[in-house]
Amino acid sequence: MGTTAIGASATLTDIPASLSGMIEFDIHLGTGTLGQPIFSVSTPFNGPGTYPMPNGFVPEAAGTYYLEVMTVNTSDSSSYQVPPFVNPELSTTISG
């Protein structure tokens, strides 16, 4: 396939301005987070704001792909799953 890229951004709100760390974008094959992601990329964050996924994912096969976004390795040892927690809009179906 190679012509459709999946991209995303994460908007962090209601977090301390001093909180920093990494945002992880994980793409899974299917409609949820079962198994290991087939693509994972992280980007740093520093306080509230909107942070884009640094690289788009180009699927090599038709299918349904699910995006999970979370903060990891934060300055206060906390982690957050970035809303929406369960949302059909996070699934993208690529047809061949």
Secondary structure, DSSP 8 states (H G I E B T S, - for coil): --S--B--EEEE-SS-TT-EEEEEEEEEESSS--S--SEEEEEEEESSEEEE-SS-B--SS-EEEEEEEEEES-TTS--EE-S-SS-GGGEEEE--
